Amino acid sequence: MGVVGGSIAGCAMAVAGARAGAEVTVYERSAGELRGRGLGIVLPPSLHGELTAVGYLDAAMPTVPVATRVWVTRAAGSRSAREFARQSGPVTACNWGLLWQALRRSAGSSPAVRYHRGHPVVSVGRAEGGRAVVRTEGGAEEYDVVVGADGHRSLTRGLLAPDLRPSPAGYAVWRGTLPMSALTGHRRPLELLRESWVTLGFRGGHGIFYLIPRGDTEGDGERDHLLAYAVYARPCGPGAPDVAYVRRIAEQHFPAEWAEIVARGEHTAMTCHPVTDLHAPVAADPPFLLAGDAAGVTRPHTASGAVKALQDALCLERSLRASASPAEALGRYARERTPEGARLVELGRRIGRAQVERTPEGARLVELGRRIGRAQVERTPDWDALDQAGVEEWCRATLAGTTSYLYGDEGGG
Ligand SMILES: Cc1cc2nc3c(=O)[nH]c(=O)nc-3n(C[C@H](O)[C@H](O)[C@H](O)COP(=O)(O)OP(=O)(O)OC[C@H]3O[C@@H](n4cnc5c(N)ncnc54)[C@H](O)[C@@H]3O)c2cc1C
């Protein structure tokens, strides 16, 4: 099996292939360590537990598990914080770099996996006889299966869906981390973050805050944590990774103590991504298979990019074990993963846009959606008018019958 891309999806697929008995070669374009790309990542605790139990992840990988989601906004007519809802929302928060390293080590510990870094793939195609060919500057190799784990600009996806283009959502996400010293003197935010992840609603967007392991220290005390954030808003310009813009949003819209936290400290590993939707119409067409962002990009509101890549890997392992041939395995994989990718893209659209669809609850929820606003970003609700019951109804309307672990449904992807 050949794997194009050696990031989260690529390493996880290599582990899956090796566990199911394949010889695996991974081609990764970057020559160095992959660090800090995604900054903070949250996983459903059940998925983290499963990956640890079966050996994809090392139980020693530091994480920050929390059980609750807390909703906060700036109180009307003041600069103080108003906590307006609290929900069950168990997540296992990870550092992207540590997650990648754990998967990389797991792949590296198998004698069946060869991982080539600094090896960009220049083309992928079909050989005579139906096998797949991977070409690098060093030459060409043939495989029974080639996994495209080459990210949102996947070259491999071009074979399965040549005309597919991402659809921009019209807003962006600024992600970064802050040292724990930014929380010094802010007792209430620190208390909240010790037990929960925080959604901070403001006019024109929202922010997500949670603690993650630092990644450059060994311990699991608070000094070994970072405060991770993702702020969703419309870009003021071309969407550069601009700390000043995030600080300006915070200063204008956040409760004073949260604005001070964002104003403080060095923002490490700052990025800005335009938010897009992308979904390959088919996740596999033998001998090719897509995994992770190559198969589809969901809006980050679903916190499902890495989750999906890891679930793709578990599905590949199951499919290979249950099938008599690689083609049969890829057929199983496509039947399971294509609709799941579509579901997550649609869920991300709804959370971002919160278009209230007709559900069995019908007109009442549609009306609720109108009343409290259509979005967490594009048309934000009147956060100040929301309370516990309003948030719960709004979440049900947004989910429209589907599930998400972020909304307290552990089974949801
Ligand atoms: C704001 C935000 C928040 C997020 N939060 C979460 C979260 O909480 N939980 C979650 O699960 N996910 C989250 N994600 C998503 C997650 O970070 C990504 O989905 C995940 O890292 C994708 O992994 P991947 O391996 O598919 O792709 P990538 O990490 O993009 O890796 C692709 C790899 O392929 C390599 N490559 C590309 N082309 C070639 C080539 N031609 N030859 C060789 N190598 C090549 C690249 O160098 C790269 O290493 C978030 C994303 C964003 C933007």
The ligand as a MOL file (V3000), in Angstrom:
LIG
                    3D

  0  0  0     0  0            999 V3000
M  V30 BEGIN CTAB
M  V30 COUNTS 53 58 0 0 0
M  V30 BEGIN ATOM
M  V30 1 C -9.6520 26.0490 13.1700 0
M  V30 2 C -9.5130 24.5680 13.0560 0
M  V30 3 C -9.8360 23.8030 14.1620 0
M  V30 4 C -9.7300 22.4210 14.0830 0
M  V30 5 N -10.0760 21.7260 15.1840 0
M  V30 6 C -10.1130 20.3960 15.0820 0
M  V30 7 C -10.5020 19.6100 16.2080 0
M  V30 8 O -10.7570 20.1200 17.3040 0
M  V30 9 N -10.6000 18.2790 16.0510 0
M  V30 10 C -10.2970 17.7130 14.8460 0
M  V30 11 O -10.4310 16.5030 14.7360 0
M  V30 12 N -9.8410 18.4060 13.7970 0
M  V30 13 C -9.7470 19.7340 13.8700 0
M  V30 14 N -9.3130 20.4410 12.7970 0
M  V30 15 C -8.9320 19.7630 11.5280 0
M  V30 16 C -7.5390 19.0790 11.5330 0
M  V30 17 O -6.5240 19.9510 11.9390 0
M  V30 18 C -7.2340 18.5570 10.1010 0
M  V30 19 O -8.4060 18.0280 9.5750 0
M  V30 20 C -6.1850 17.4560 10.1020 0
M  V30 21 O -4.9300 17.9210 10.5350 0
M  V30 22 C -6.0170 16.9240 8.6540 0
M  V30 23 O -5.0650 15.9420 8.5830 0
M  V30 24 P -4.6320 15.3660 7.1500 0
M  V30 25 O -3.5280 14.4170 7.4200 0
M  V30 26 O -5.8060 14.8890 6.3870 0
M  V30 27 O -4.1150 16.6070 6.3080 0
M  V30 28 P -2.8330 17.5400 6.5390 0
M  V30 29 O -2.5190 17.6850 7.9630 0
M  V30 30 O -3.0620 18.7620 5.7250 0
M  V30 31 O -1.6500 16.6980 5.8830 0
M  V30 32 C -1.4690 16.4660 4.5120 0
M  V30 33 C -0.0270 16.0380 4.3440 0
M  V30 34 O 0.2060 15.6530 2.9910 0
M  V30 35 C 1.4720 16.1570 2.6050 0
M  V30 36 N 1.4180 16.2870 1.1540 0
M  V30 37 C 0.6010 17.0640 0.4040 0
M  V30 38 N 0.8500 16.8970 -0.8940 0
M  V30 39 C 1.8420 15.9830 -0.9870 0
M  V30 40 C 2.5330 15.4020 -2.0780 0
M  V30 41 N 2.2560 15.7190 -3.3530 0
M  V30 42 N 3.4980 14.4870 -1.8130 0
M  V30 43 C 3.7990 14.1260 -0.5310 0
M  V30 44 N 3.1800 14.6780 0.5490 0
M  V30 45 C 2.2020 15.5880 0.3120 0
M  V30 46 C 1.6000 17.4890 3.3090 0
M  V30 47 O 2.9550 17.9100 3.4270 0
M  V30 48 C 0.9640 17.1610 4.6520 0
M  V30 49 O 1.8990 16.7140 5.6020 0
M  V30 50 C -9.3240 21.8010 12.8620 0
M  V30 51 C -8.9570 22.5690 11.7660 0
M  V30 52 C -9.0420 23.9410 11.8540 0
M  V30 53 C -8.6630 24.7690 10.6700 0
M  V30 END ATOM
M  V30 BEGIN BOND
M  V30 1 1 1 2
M  V30 2 1 2 3
M  V30 3 2 2 52
M  V30 4 2 3 4
M  V30 5 1 4 5
M  V30 6 1 4 50
M  V30 7 2 5 6
M  V30 8 1 6 7
M  V30 9 1 6 13
M  V30 10 2 7 8
M  V30 11 1 7 9
M  V30 12 1 9 10
M  V30 13 2 10 11
M  V30 14 1 10 12
M  V30 15 2 12 13
M  V30 16 1 13 14
M  V30 17 1 14 15
M  V30 18 1 14 50
M  V30 19 1 15 16
M  V30 20 1 16 17
M  V30 21 1 16 18
M  V30 22 1 18 19
M  V30 23 1 18 20
M  V30 24 1 20 21
M  V30 25 1 20 22
M  V30 26 1 22 23
M  V30 27 1 23 24
M  V30 28 2 24 25
M  V30 29 1 24 26
M  V30 30 1 24 27
M  V30 31 1 27 28
M  V30 32 2 28 29
M  V30 33 1 28 30
M  V30 34 1 28 31
M  V30 35 1 31 32
M  V30 36 1 32 33
M  V30 37 1 33 34
M  V30 38 1 33 48
M  V30 39 1 34 35
M  V30 40 1 35 36
M  V30 41 1 35 46
M  V30 42 1 36 37
M  V30 43 1 36 45
M  V30 44 2 37 38
M  V30 45 1 38 39
M  V30 46 1 39 40
M  V30 47 2 39 45
M  V30 48 1 40 41
M  V30 49 2 40 42
M  V30 50 1 42 43
M  V30 51 2 43 44
M  V30 52 1 44 45
M  V30 53 1 46 47
M  V30 54 1 46 48
M  V30 55 1 48 49
M  V30 56 2 50 51
M  V30 57 1 51 52
M  V30 58 1 52 53
M  V30 END BOND
M  V30 END CTAB
M  END
